[in-house]
Amino acid sequence: MGHPLLEEIPTDLDRKKVRTELGLHQASPVLALLPGSRKEEVTNLLPTMLEAAEKLRAKHADLRCLLPCASTIPAELLDGILKKSSLEVQVLHGDVYRVLKACDLALVASGTATLEAAILETPMVIVYRVSFSATGSGGW
């Protein structure tokens, strides 16, 4: 019964307090970007997430974007992807639960982070990308 994450995730986080601690205006919309903890996920998903965030920012000029970076992701990889975007993204290290609690919406790679977001009652869009390769046999 249950799941180990239910014991690990601090469900008593106060959203208002966390937003203040992260330097976020209480009324500004906040979007979390969680592209995953593997290099391949970040390479494949973060550019699409940034494109979606840019479209949201066009409608909400005060949108803040937060990216809680996994320790497994090299800074050079992240910087290389982020510099191609016009968005200002605040990168935080090891702060995923507070980021999820502070945001209004999260773009989340399919996986454990979706369960974390659900436990913290964070609205999310789950992002998943499959690679397409021709099999040569005319089918899947």
Number of C-alpha atoms within 10 A of each C-alpha: 3 6 8 8 12 13 9 9 15 14 13 8 14 12 16 13 15 18 18 12 11 14 9 17 13 13 8 14 18 22 24 27 29 28 29 25 18 13 16 12 17 21 16 16 21 24 16 16 20 21 14 12 22 19 10 13 17 10 9 13 11 13 19 20 23 23 24 22 23 19 11 10 16 12 12 9 12 17 11 11 14 17 11 10 14 10 16 13 18 14 17 14 10 13 13 21 19 21 27 31 26 28 24 15 19 26 26 23 24 17 13 12 21 21 15 18 22 12 17 20 12 20 15 20 13 15 18 13 11 6 6 7 7 9 8 7 6 6 6 8
